[in-house]
Amino acid sequence: MKARYHEIADLLEKEIPKMLSRGETKLPSEPDLCEIYACSRQTVRSALAVLFDKGHIVKHKGSGTYINVNSSKGKILLVLPRGSEYVFHGIKQYTTNYFSSKGIEVLCISTDNRILKERKILTESLENPPAGIIIYQSGNANLGINNNLLEALVNKNVPIVSLCKGDNMPKGIVSISADIMTGAYAMAEKLCSNGAKKIKAILPISATQSTEQMKGIFKASLKNQTEFEENDVVWLSDNEIGDILNSDYRTLQEKLRPLLSPGTALFCGNDEIAYHVTKLLSRHGFNIPDDIQVSGFDNSYYCTNVSPTISSVGCEPDAHISAACRTLLNIITGREAQNQTINMNMFARRSTK
């Protein structure tokens, strides 16, 4: 006849898949388990020790006992273009905190926004599959350069959630994307309604969202009969953006010069660019927004750390990444998951009229 603690260990082991199917990863507390199984605390501790030795559970000091989701498939892999800067720092922090609260470890890797580096990371993941992946693709997701590797990971039953919209995303990958085009349209519409005669755009050439931003600007400019054409876009390479972030404005100044005329509105592809454009224009005596309107994108901390403060578009704080984390956990625990589009809101400030 089995000892009582072995019986309880067997019952808990059978309960684990049911808990995961409900999205639960934390076991009841020791006092609660004593009550559930009508036994002493020592018996519960012995039962938990059996599960711990089998690798089914992990203990986090001061937090409790969790199902070891990592036991068979490793960690959650978070793949970002940049790991510790701009909005990506918040994504990394939220993801780590979210899964840590479920007893699941997160490994964050930066691709430096390089498609080939992303390819290397995904290839290594095929050799040692993680429990799941959240990825913000490098470059333009619609190019699909690394789709074959993503498909191979899906075929190995690795759950993948993409933070980008991709029209040719491989089957089996769930997309949780911000509504970039609608957000860009709303900002361009505001610039037009504020009297902009022309819209000029300054966009990162390697950013996934730049194509959607252009669609939104075109849609708003056509509706309002405001000038905007393909040659009204200034494209910035990663190296040029690096110079700008280091306050080397020579390239930015050269590229801005032909764009500056009365009644122009500058649509910047992200708040980093908008911040430095605002500083450069103010340094050269331009009155923002009376001479030139400036808008950003992402609604990050950059918007309120410069004068005038920058109008921007963004999701509610953590709305994008929180939806992605919940979705990945749903897939891991066997529940259904669907593509989602997260709304973006307008945050009007002093850089637009």
N, C-alpha and C positions, 0 to 999 in steps of 0.2 A: 504493500500500500504506500502511495506517494505521501511525502510530508506535505503539510498544509501549504507551506510557502511555495513548493513546486506546483501545486494545484493552482494557486493564485497566479504564479508566473505564466502557466499555460493559458489561463483565462485572459490575462492581460495581453499575451501575445496574439490571441485570437481577436482581441478588441482593437489592436493597432490598425489593421486595414480599414475597419469601420470608422475609426476616428479620422483617418486620412481622407476617407471618402466624404466626410463632413467638413473637411478643411481644418481639422483640429490637430495640433501637433504637441500641445502641452498636456501632460498627464495630470490627473487630480493630485492634490497634495497628499502627503502621508496620512494626516488625520482623516481626510476624506476617504482614502483607500481603506483605512481601518474600519470606517463606518460601513462602506460599501460591502466589504468582504467579512465583516464581523470577526475581526482578528486583532491581535496585538500589533503595536508599532514595530516590534522586532521582526515579526512574521512578514510584515509589508516590506521592511528593509531587506530581508533575505530574498524575497520574491523579486524586488527591483535589482538586487545584485545579480540574480540569474540573467535577467534581461540585459543588464549592463555588460556582463561577460559575453553574451551572444552578440553584442553590438547593436541591439535594437533600440537602446535609449542612451541619452547623454544627460549629464547633470551640469547645470549652470549655477554657480554659487550665488545665492541671494535671489535667484529667479525661479528655480524649480527644475523639474525633470521633463525632458522632451523626447519625442520620437526621433530617432536618428535618421533623418531623411538622407543624410550623407553616407550612410553605412554601405549602400550598394552602388551609388552613382557619383560620389564626390560632392563638390561644392556647387553653389550657384555661381555662374560666370557672368560678370557684367563687363561688356565690351563697349568702350566709349572712345570717341575721337580724341578727347583730352580728359585726363583723369582727375585733375585737381584745379582746373581753372573755369572761370565764367559759370554758366549754368550747370556744367557737368559736375562741379563739386557738390552741389545740392542733390543731384541725381545719385551720386555715389553715396553720400551720407544717408539719404532716405532709404536706399535699397539695403545698405548694411544694417541700419537700425531695424528695418521691417523684418528682415529674415533672421536677424539675431534674436528678435523677440519670439521667433518660432523655433529657435534652437538650430538654425541652419546657417552655415558659414558662407560668406560671400568673398569671391576673389575678383577684384577690379583690375582690368588690363586696358591700357591705352594703346590705340593704333597710331597715334600721332597723325590721324586723318590720312593714313596711307593704305591704299587698297591691298598692296602686297603684304604689308605687316598684318593686316586683318586676315589675309589668306593664311599666313603662317600660324596665327592663333587658332583659326578654325581647323586647320590640318592637325595641329597638336591635340585639339579637342576630340578629333575622331579617334586618336590613339588612346586617349584617356577621357572618356565621355563624362561631362559634368551632370549634376542633377537637373540642371536647366540653364538656359541662356537668356539674358536680356541684352539686346544689341542695338546700338545706334550706329548704323552702317557708315563706313567711311566713304567720302566722295558722294556721288549721286546714286542713291539706292536703285533708281530705275535702270542704271546701266547693267545691273545684275551680274557683275564680274565674278562674284563669289557664290552665286546661286547654287552651283553644283555641289559645293561643300556644305552649304546650308541644307540642301536636299539630302545629302548623305547623312548628316546628323539627325535629321527628322526620321530617316529610314532606320536609324539606330535607336529610335524612340527617345531622343533627347528633346524635351519641350523647348521651343524657342519663341520668344516674344520680341518683336521688332518695335522700336520707338519711332520708326519712320514709315511714311506712306510709300508703298512701292506697287506700281500698277502690274509689275510682273513678279511679285513676291512668290517664291516657291510654295506649292500646296503644303499645308500642314503647319505653316508659320502664322501665328496670330499677330496682327498689326494693331498697335495702340498708338495712334498718331494724332498730333495736334492738327487742327483745321487751318493749315498755313495759308491756303489760297483765300479763304474767307476772311482771315485776319488781315492779310495784305490788302484785300479789297476794302475792308473797313477803314484802314489807315489811309489808303489812297483816296478814298471817297471823302474823308475828312479834309485832306490837303486840298482837294478840288473845291469843296464847299467853302473853304477858307480863302478862296480867290487865287489859288495857284494857276499860273498861265502855262507852266510846263512842269512836268515831273521828271527828275533825273534819279537814277538808282545807282547805289554803290553796293555791290554784292560780292561775297566771297565766291570765287570760281569753283571751289571744291565743296561748297555746302549743299547738302541734300535738299534743303528747303528753298534754295534760290529759284529753281524752276517754278515751284508753286507760287512764290512771291511775284514773279514776273506775270504769271497768269492773272493774279489778283489785281496788279497795277494796270495791266492792259484792259481788263474788264471795267474798272472804275473810270479810266481815262476815256475810253470809248463812250461810256454812258454820259460823261460830263463834257465831252468834246474838248478835253484837255490834251495838249501835246505830249505824246510819249511814243517813242519808237525803239527798235532794237539798239540803234546807235546812241540812245540816251542812257545806256547802262555802262558803268565803269566796273570792270571785273578786277578783283584783287586776288593775287596768288597768296598761298600760305606764307611765302617768304616776305611779301609786301605787307601782309597783315602783321607778321612778326616785327617788322621794322616800326610799324605804326604803334604797336603795343609797347615798344621800347621808346616811344616819343620821338622817333626819327621820322619827321613829317615831309621829307624832301619828295618822295614818290607821291604821297597823298596830295601834296600841294600842287605838283605838276599835273596830276590827273583831275584835280578839282577845278583848276583854272578855267578850262573851256566850258564848265558847267555853270559858272556863276554869272547870272544875269538877273535883273529885277523881276520879281514875281515867280522865281524858281522855287520848287520844293524838292529837297533832297531826301529820298527814301533810302535809309541805310538798312542793310540786310541783317544786322544785329546791333545790340546796344553798345558793344565794344567800339564798333566803327563810328556809331553816332556820337559817342562820348568824345572821341578824338577829333572828329569833324567839327563838333561844336567848339572845342577848345581852340582849334586852328582858325576857324572863322572869326571867333571873338578876338583872338590875338591880332588879326588883320583888320579889325575895325568894323566887321559886319554886325549889323543889328539883327539878332534872332528873336522873334520871327518876322519883324517888319521888313527887312531886306530879303531874307531867305528863311523858309521854314525847314526844320530838320526833324526827322522822325527816326525812331529806333525800332527794334523788334526783339521780343522775349521778355520785356518788362523786368529786367534784372536790376541789381543794386547800382549799376552804372547810371541809371536814369536820374537818380536823386543826388548823385555825388558831383554834379557840375552845375554851373549857372550859365544860361537858364536850364532848368530841369527839362528832361527830354520826354516828349510824348512817345508812347510805345504800345505794343500789342503783346499780350501774353495770356497763358492759361492761369487759372487760379493757382496759388502756391501749392506745389506738389501734386496737382490734379493729374498730370500726365504720368509721372513715374509711379504714383500710388496705384493708379489703374493697372499699370503694367505689372507691378509686383503682385497685386491680387490675382490678376489673370494667370501669371505663371504658377502661383501656388495652387490655383484651381486645377490647372492641367496636371501638375505633379500629383495632386491628390485624387485624380480620376474624375474631375467634374468638367462640365462643358465650358468652353471659352469661345468668344466671338470677337471679331474685329471691332474696334471702337474708334470713334473720332471725338477728340476732346475739343470743346469750344474754346475759342480765344476771345478775350475781351479787350476793349479799348481803354487805355489809361492816358487821358489827355493831360498834358502839362504845359509849361510855358514856351516850349520850343515851336509850338504851332499856335496859330491865332485862335 
